[in-house]
Amino acid sequence: MLRLATILILLLGPVLSAGAEEARRAPGDRTEMMLSFAPVVEKTAPAVVNIYAKRMVRRRANPLLDDPFFRRFFGDAFGGGAREQEVPSLGSGVIVDPSGLIVTNAHVIEDADDITVVLHDRREFAAEIVLTDKESDLAVLRLERGDLDLPVLAFRDSDTLKVGDIVLAIGNPFGVGQTVTSGIVSGLGRSRVTGAGGPQNFIQTDAAINPGNSGGALVTLDGRLAGINTAIFSRSGGSHGVGFAIPAALVRAVVEGARSGQGIVRPWIGMSGQELTADIAEGLGRARPGGVLVADIYPGGPAERAGLQTGDVILAFDGRPVANPADFEFRLATRSVGDVVDLDVWRRGSALDVQLPLQRAPEVPPRNVTLLEDAHPLQGAEVANLSPALIEEIGFAGPDRGVVVLRVRRGSQAARLGVRPGDVVVEVNGRRVSLVRELEPLLLAVRERWTIRLRRDGGDFILRARRG
């Protein structure tokens, strides 16, 4: 009992009246040990809402009728006509603006036709989607009534969090109603958590997070929003004490994009980097691993103009250490186009300070989206020129130049030959391909056989076909 009380008090009382550093101390007396989280919950819980999203899908009662061949001969004679079915989704959200802006997870409201928000006091309101950012798995909603007196949660500077800080998770797990769980920050800077791309730098917590908690609040004991709960590590679907939240620094950037009406425009610097492993660090003469090794620089981009060179090691971003490329990408995603950031750089034994301007990704070359329809192996593929802007838009992780396959029509020649979205066309019969306008003439010039080199997942894939 004494141990539990000690954990409960570590930060509670002092944080409400003093700074975070002063709050990290042992309880002073028995009175302090009997304090409760209730004052923090009373302050924060009213700004956490339940979100009910509905989408309509068309499903066939007879699964055989999903097969076009079967329908061709039997039609709907077996009562398998398509029927609309309502699919509900349950999650949580946080009010971040008194005008009715609510932040939640993008996956909570994905493809929703109807969204209902239930406030802490049980009032229900329809909501509209203002912004969806699948890369960060965040979405911003607005209540359709703007004349409400709404509680809000202020943002915490998530960079001030430390492992061991006490946090509360507030949400609606399993639809049972608003629930509060407590725990600590058990890790920081977690990446490769969700399997998706985009900026990942999660807060890890052992505060219980379960299905339905998605989009809910992770709050610190000063009553501020430290993050948005988004994922759990689980083999059974329930909480195993390893939950993840999107840090407030990124949440704030997405909310500002919604407020401004400009949406999400992520900065582009014209550089790719890789993790500085122990082996690479030793080869470069670095005493320890960590940081981002500049691997490639886009000609004429901001990184080149700022003076960065391949082989440089970026150690800090605006004074914040960066451990790996995911950490750097997260830092970049929290800043805006037009900002200038300060990089601490190591170059061949010397420390440098680099001022890096952030700009919008350019549409050079123009994407020139084209559906290939003539008789050749890529018939049915929709292709485009890769540009920094298109790469940012589709979250492409391959090369930054060339002709990329955006979509492949079902049943087309390209689909039958195994062409996939994301493939980059490199060569046709030994001739290099850089632009869409070069591709189709090369395909049409072939009399008998095609040998097409595609780049896929970092390797090459050879497609061979013959006419007729």
Steps between C-alpha positions, in 0.01 A plus 500: 500500500782738587671430170181572303443824689858607431447454127174694508653806663828540316386794292143582592497769766804711408435499124177692541686792654866460396717401204545147369853462632400589857218244478740208454558427870404243763189561717573712805252363752198272551256770389667523160481122460119513519456744215297398192497545123140625527584874466689435176219283363238763587707759314570296185223242447231748381714578193515132395212383282363177357486467122254277315569470128283310251567399143281316254644210302340290227522129561349203321302246698645224281882528488506307167344808339816698575649300211431682168511166313226352722281813467535495121318167479271506803446871570316556830278195456612356833398804704855625535445859393718764660359646821611797701628423848591748770846452653560693826831622635567607857771729631585804707602858435627812672359854479795729424321822406191667653356546149439124491817356345560141610809292427481121468664217306451486125421128518206570735310700236639340183238488220232616745166616357366622833684613815344562840693653792380441855627749756590423859159636612325260254399764247522367143596697189570424137852573384669558167853408394723805463827323429634146477871421508552128448877530532475604865169312554339824619173667404334824603120527530274799557168486682224623270379733776739782584309673781608263775697574814755221473782389731838463329831331575813712464806342341798387705849537353552130433876553479503561877371150574736257670486126544339441838259797488148408613230528232127433475326349196141617451267347243211262433642145494266232361215754503444461875514877558770747588779331692823624659810284542833598650858405433836644414683603188686174438685605186554790260584531132348166399487442124407204277197445723196502272655360183392813313717772355502865596654671801523255792636602837253352746471541874483156659293453816385220724172682574239254373390584143237278338287499183283813515776702666631600157492879467475552876723712720828421669531771765764596751426596857503871418178435304649543153484289185827310453379282213218326315466129577523306176623142525564205726737207486281196535465139392144465632343837419522626859750708691827336600642812661670627184307787346607780268399864463574759232698783668331836547766671286370322189135526606538876536646530146204311351248710696669820381464376142127457561465843662681675215295329232818409312499136602818301546793631298807321630836668450740361243878530525624295204699248699487133592680352796579167663562382851852535632565146622795395715688365196447815294589721797828312547581539131442875520701541819200569722533377858138378518201432271198730479396780271405517133757436229430716192481241220365697203430864420252624242676740257399860564289412806508673839755256646748566221449876520556489877837331445424144611712230339471124463684338789399770749347377826206698640506479879234750610197686361438839664697384801310170533714187449398279207573132542400371156319596176155436654583748776615756243186451288283554807681825587456620144127419504447725802631806314346718227595603149695826524670415831879489531635225726838468663691173448800378697716321243816291529724502193829311497580578860371859507178637651291725276188709547274491192199726445250304292201675338183291461301522177209337322590198288523609134298342219803454274464328263120536460339164586330448160268222624431268204296182459681264261237343273682372189599137439816442703590343839416814700149533356267598786768665714460863606844661521643837597829686522648490848552843652564608860136616523360167378733305728375699799137460392500123460754426775732329253811339649687413180729703274431871453514496119341292223158378385285348775195275464214660695221251428442180301161416350359163601515246219739712291814370331715676762305335782532155341877546473533593868555877476416672831434855619830643623711331232740739326570440130877516453570356152321372192716264290818652642391861439491718813162653595487830691169658398150390399541658156795265437327184617213447256705548179749241627219255575333551162826471303544134598427252221520164680635486857507732798744491790388756757704574812292617799630614837303351789570511876862604443573223248450439128218296348529388137181467298523308169223476242453442128253633248208286401 
